[in-house]
Structure formats: structure tokens, C-alpha cells
Amino acid sequence: MATPSPAPETDMPPASPAGPGRMDPAESQRINTMATALSVSVALILVGAKLAGWIASGSIALLASFFDSLLDLAASVTAFLAVRYAARPADNEHRFGHGKAEAFSSLLQAVLVAASALFLFVEGTRRLIDPQPVEAGGWALAVMALSLVLTLGLIRMQTLVIRRTGSIAVTGDRAHYSADVLSNLAVMGGIALAVFAGLERADPILALFVGVLLAKSAFELGRESVNQLLDRELPDATRAHIEALLTDDPRVLGVHELRTRAAGPLIHIQVHMDLEPFQTLKEAHDVVVAAELRVLKHYPAADLLIHSDPKGYGEAHGRGFFDADPEPHDGGAR
């Protein structure tokens, strides 16, 4: 049977400007490593400055901010190691790659942020009951101003990196640094009110406020990490984009049972493709390879598995793992 020539590929716009699978793993690793290395450097500076500021001032809000930065340092080191490990190619023991290391890193960051929030609730409540004066307020405010400037610069850089790589590890890193911006402002406000207005309870009250922000950040970050660890489907827009790429050929008569999942910088795609039933195996193979190349052009870090079905003749199979679409397809048994 003569096979019609494939239609010219439509250069479809991406579903989103960034996300898993959109960049070569080696390039993604280079950019993410740079971002996490800078994050570690900033965290080291802030830990040293806040420790000195707390020793000088005795501010409970500044102490809370110091512990927050200490946890930031641990989280940033974890993210730095995770993005390097996640980009490693598949091996005999991890044939699907190492991408989920980023999700584990992000989950650990969520736990650390939650621990920081718990510490703030305990210490803030204690100081609210028994308020203490804040000494060396000018020095403490200078430390927090430095922290604010460095944190804003880091967040800006992380945002640019996430737009390019979509890294969940860098996203997790940015999440707790974003919470730090508000917490730094709250700490500065608490110190200023305690020193210049004599409102000693303002210091622990704002520390409790920071704890609430950190708890919220930990919940959102943990939810996203768990979604990836449990193989949640990619966003609907990304799935629709992948399906459009797969079917952008008149020789493809339809697709069904599309399954997707993210693993750090990688994505995994499984799909059944309906093809003309009486073509040769070589012709069917050419259609599938062309479809793979269309997807890989937009998602170079994708791992694809395409199963060919003769349209109208295929038997339903594998549906026990895919109950979200109970309707039979054209390639399945009636």
C-alpha cells in the first residue's frame, strides 16, 4: 500500500515557556547548578551576618531569622547536590534516570521550612509571654537590610532560571527565599518598633507572623514535591501540546491512553497511536519515529514509548492502569 507523504510539521508554540522536558539535561544541569551554587553562597553570608547581629542585639526575631537562614543553607546545599544527581543519565540500576532526586530535595526543603516555622511559633510565644528588650537596634536593622538586598537579588536570578529550566529543586529554593523577603521585612519592623517605639512585644508578634508565612510556604512546596513523586500527570496544557505534536501527521489516525509524568528535568510519555492497519511494519515504524522527532524537538528531555495500534483491529490492553478514560477507543475491541 502506498503511504502518503507526511504533512509538513507545524511549528506549534510550546504549552508553556518552561517546564520539565523542555531543555537538554546537560544544559539544564549547568544552569541549575549555577543557580544553586549562588544560593549556597548567599545563605552562607546571611548565616554569618545574622548570627553576629543576634549576638549584638538579642532580638528574638533576628534569632528566628538566623535559624531560618541556617535551614536555607541546608536546603540550598541539598538542592545543589540534587540538580547534579538528577541530570545524570540512566544506568543499569535506574533505567528511568535520576530525575526524581529533585523532588526529594524539594520535599526535604519543605520539611526544613516547616521545622523553622515550628521553632518560630515556640520562641515567639515564649517571648510574647516574657518580652525582652532589643539591644543594638541599628546593627540589627543593618543586618536585615543586607539580608533583604541579597535575597531579592537571588530571587530575581532564580526566577530567570526557572523560566528556562522549570526545575522543581530551584523552585523549592525560591519558595523559601521568597518567604524570607516578607519575613525580613517583618523582622525589620519588629526590631524598629521594639527599639524606637518601646513596643517590645512587636518583636515576637512579627516573629509569629513570619512563622505563619513559612508554614504556608512549606505546605505548598511539599504538595508540589509529592505530586511529582506520585507521578501526577503533567498540566493539561502540556498534555494537549504533546497530543497535538503526536497527531500532526495525516498518517496518524488518532492517539489514546496518553500518560505523562515528570521526574526532575525529565518527562516520561507513554501513548497508543492508531495507524492504518494494512501498511508495512517499516511504514508504521517511520510514522512513529516521525512523531517521536516532533515531540523531541519541543521536549528534548522526554522519554517516549509509543505503541502502534492497527485502527479498528487492536484489542484493548493495559487499561487496568488507566481508568480515567473508560470509553473504548477506535483501536480497541468492541
N, C-alpha and C positions, 0 to 999 in steps of 0.2 A: 504494500500500500504506500502510495506517495505521501510523504509528510510535508504539510505546508510549512513554508518558511516562517521562522519566528518573527513576530512583530518587533519593530524597533523598541528598545526599552524606554519606558517613560522615566525621566529623571524626577521621581517623586520627591517632594520635600520631606525631610525627616519628621517623625512624630513629635520630637522634642529636641531642643538644641544640644542636650547632653543626656547621658544615661548609660547604664551597663551595656557593654557590647558595642559601643559606638566608636571606640578607639582601639588601635593596636595595643595589646597588653604591655609590650615593652615601652612604648611611648607613654602609656598611662602610668606605668610604674615610675618612670623618670619624673613626670610632673608631680605625681602624688608623693614621691619620696622627698622632692624638693619642698613641698608644702608642709609635710610632717616634720622635716628637719628644722624648718624655720619655727614651727610651732614648739618644738622641744627647746630651741634657743630662747624664745620669748618666755616660756614657762620658767626656765632656769633664772632668767633675770628677775622675773616677778617674785619668785620664791625668795630670793636673796633680799630684794628691796623690802618686801612686806615683813619678813622676819625682823629686819633691822627696825622698820617702822613700828612694829608691835612692841619690841623690847623698849623702844624710846617712849612710846605713848601709853601702853597698857590698854588700848582700845579693844573691846571685845569684838566690835565689828571688823576691825583690821585683823585681829587674830582669826576670825572666821574667814576673811578674805585670803589670809595666808594659807589656811588649810585647803581652801578651795583651789588655790594656785598649786599647792602640793599635789592634789589629786589631778589637776590639769596636767601636771608634769608626767605623772604616771600614765594617764590616758594618752598623752601625746607620744610618749615612748612606745606604748603598745601599738598605737596607730602607725608609727614609723616602721615598726617591725612587721606589722600585718600587711601593709601595702606591698612590701618587698616580697613577702611569702606568697601573697595572693596571686601575684603576677607570674609565679613560677609555672613552667609548662607541666602538663600532665605527666605522671610517671607510672610505674607498674603498680604502685600502691594507691594512687589517687588518679584514676583514669578519667575523672571528670574535672581534673585540675584542682587548684588550691584556693579558688576564689572566695569560698565561704569564710576564710580567715578574716576577711574584712568585717563580716557580720559578727563574728565572735568578738573582734576588737571593739566594735561599736556597742555590743551588749555589755562588755566589761566597763566601757566608759559610762554607760547608763547606771550600772551598779555603783561606780565610784561617785558619780554625781549625786545619786540618791543617798549615799553614805554621808556626803558633805552636807546635804540638806538636813539629815537627821541630827548631825552634830550641831548645826545652827539652831535647830529647834530646842535642843537640850541646853546649850550655852546661853542662847538668847533668853529663854525662860528663866534661867538661874539669875542672870544679870538684871532681868526685869524686876525680879523679887528683891534683889540686893544690888542696886545700881552702884557703879564705881566711877569716879571721875576719870576723864581722859586727859592725859598729860601730853606735852609737846604736840599740840594740835597742828601747828604749822608744818612740822616734819611729816606727820601722818598724812595730811592733805597733799603734800608734795609727792609722797609715795603713791597715793591713789591716783593723782593726776598722771604720773608716769605710766601707771598700770593702764589707765584709760586710753592714753595715746597709743601705746604698744598694742593693746588688744584690738582697737579699731583698725589699725594698720594690718594686723594679722587676719582679721575677719574679711577685710577687703580682698586680700590675696587669696584666701581660701574660697571665697565666692567665685573668683575668676577661675580657679582650678576646678571647682565643682561643675561650672558651666561647660568645661571641656571634657572632664572625665566621668562625672556623675558618681565619684567614689563615695560609698557609704561610710568608709572609715574617716575620710576628710569631712564628710557631712556631720558625722558624730563629733569630730573635733570642733567644728564650727559651732555646733549646737551649744556646747558648754561655754565656749568663749563668748557667744552671743549673750548668754545669760549673764556672763561676767560683766558685760557693759552696763546692764541695769544694776547689777549688784555693786559695781564700783561707784556708780552714781549714788546709790542708796547709802553705801558706807561713807562716802564723802559728805552727804547730807547729815548723816547721824553724827559724824565727828564734828562738823561745823556747828550743829545745834547744841551738842554737848559742851563744846569749848566756848563758843561765843554767846550762846543764849542761856547757858546753865541748865539745859534740859538733858539731864544725864540719862533719862530713860529713852531718849530718842535713839541712842546708840544701839541698845538691844532690840528696840522695836523694829528698826530698819534691818537689823541682822535677821530677825524673824521673817521679814518681807523677802529678803534675799533667799532664805530657805524655801519659801513657797515657790519662788521662781525656779530654783534648782530642782525641786521635786517635779514641777511641771515639765521641765526640760528632760529629766530622767525618764519620765513616763513616755514621752513622745519618741525619744531616741530608742528606748527599749522596745517599743511597739514595732518600729521600723526594722530593727535588727531581727526580732522574732519572725516577722513576716518573711524576711529573706531566708532565715534558717529553716522555716517550714515550707519553703518553695512556693510562696504565694505567686500567683500569675503576675506577669508584667502589666502595667497600666493599659486600659482599654485602647487608648490612642496608639500605643506602641504595638499592641496586638493587631490592630486594624492596619497599621502601616506594614507590618510583616506580611499579613494576608494579602494586601494589595500587591506587594512585591512578588509574592509567590504566584499569583494569578495573572500577572502582567504578561501573558503569552496566550494566544488563541489555542495553542495545543494543550493548555491546562484547562480541564473541563470543570474544575472545582477543587476545593480543599475542605477537609473536615478534621475533627479531633485535633485541633491545634492546641498544643500545650507549650507553655513557656515558663521559664524561671530564671532568676538572676543568681549569680554567685560571684560577688565582688565585681571585678571588671568584666566578667564573662557573662554571657547568656546562653541558655540551652533551649533549643527549639525542636519539637517533635511534631510531625504533621503527616496526615494521609492525603495523597494527591490523586484525584480522579483523572485517568488518562484514557485515550482511545484504546479499546480493548484488543484490536487486531493489528496493531503496529508491531514491529520487531522489538526485541529486547534492547538492541542498540539504539533504536529511535526513542524508546521510552527513557533510556539512560541519558540521552542527550537533552531531553526535556528537563529531567530532574537536575542535571548538572547546570543547565542554564538558569534554573530557578535558584539554585544554591548561590551562583555567582551574583545574581541580582540582590539577594539578601546580604551577602558578604560585602558587597560594595558599600552598603549603608551601615552594616553591623560587622565590622572585621573581626571582632572578638566573639563571634557567635559559633556555637557548636550545633550543627544541623543534622537531623535524622529525618529523611523524607521516605515514607513508604508509598510505593506506587500501587494504586488500585485500578483494575480494569472497570471502567464505568458501567454499572448495571450488572456486573458479574461477581464482584467481590463479596466475600462472606464477612459478616460483622465479626470483629475480633478486638480484643483488648478493651472492651467497653466497660469492664468491671472497674477500670481505673479512671473512667471519665463519665461520670453520671450527670454532669452539669448540662449535657445536651442530649436528652433521652430520645429525640426524634431520629428516626432512621435516615441515613443519607443515601444518595443515588448509588454509591458503590456498595452498599451493604445489602444483606439478604432481606427480602421482604417476607 
